[in-house]
Amino acid sequence: MASPLSYRGKVGSVARVRRACRNAQAHGKRVVFTNGCFDLLHPGHVRYLAAARGAGDVLVVGVNSDRSVRALKGPGRPVQSEDARAEVLAALAAVDHVVLFDAPTPLELIERLAPDVLVKGADWAAGDIVGGDFVRARGGKVVRVRLVPGQSTTRLVQRSKRGGAAASARSR
């Protein structure tokens, strides 16, 4: 029987995840890549990751480091450490591999992993998706997933500062 914490093995170095991607591709499997901060996991994230997993056979999630989240989202973020965010993602059945990255964009990571499918939220214009040109040039595809209305980490953080769900319900 597998250890209850065996999901932690899904979090790996770029080199280890790259080997896993190449192995999957050598066996005819489509590797899907997506990335994000995933600071406070919510139903929008879960549905997004399930849709991403549905676009192929192996889902790799690139997670922004704490430093890159601060640069993108500002002071006070992330709420959870990079290790905590990676562990929570790894525990999801839809996710096969998690890798942290510290760069301002995931382009270098995408180039190293060479996925067959790149997934981003539909809030990104097709031409603005970092790594899209690289993936398409290799014969892959870019998939945009519709977001769940009202679900965002920024909204959750703002709501918690106002007093939580009860305050949100009163303001409706």
Beta strands, then each sheet from edge to edge (+ up, - down):
strand 1: 31-36
strand 2: 58-64
strand 3: 97-101
strand 4: 117-121
strand 5: 141-145
sheet 1: 3+ 2+ 1+ 4+ 5+
end
